[in-house]
Amino acid sequence: MIIFAYNTSPSSRLKVSPSYLLHGIEANQPLDNKLTNEDELFDFTKALKQLQKIRDTIPKIVEKEQFIQKKTI
């Protein structure tokens, strides 16, 4: 349960969860399915575009954080 919580919690720097970065969709539990509206359809192409955009920005974020770390040391 702790691992699931960690993998589904958004990172403070990346603003997305590790699960989303790996799979392209947010992980959920059976209770989550009962809380969402069934009328909401999953747009796969939109999700892929958003995931690619996030993956493209990660190297920039990492580079920025590494620069800050080098600057403080």
C-alpha angles and dihedrals in degrees: 000000000000092000090050090051091050094047094049098044116097116245114245092230102036096035091217133087124253088239091057092049092051101041105021094236133071116259116238141184125234090261090059090062090058092050097052126079113255090216090070108099122201112243103209097187092049090049092050092050091049092047092050090050091052092046090051092054096049096079089053091051092048092048091050092050092047090052091051091049093049090048093054095047 
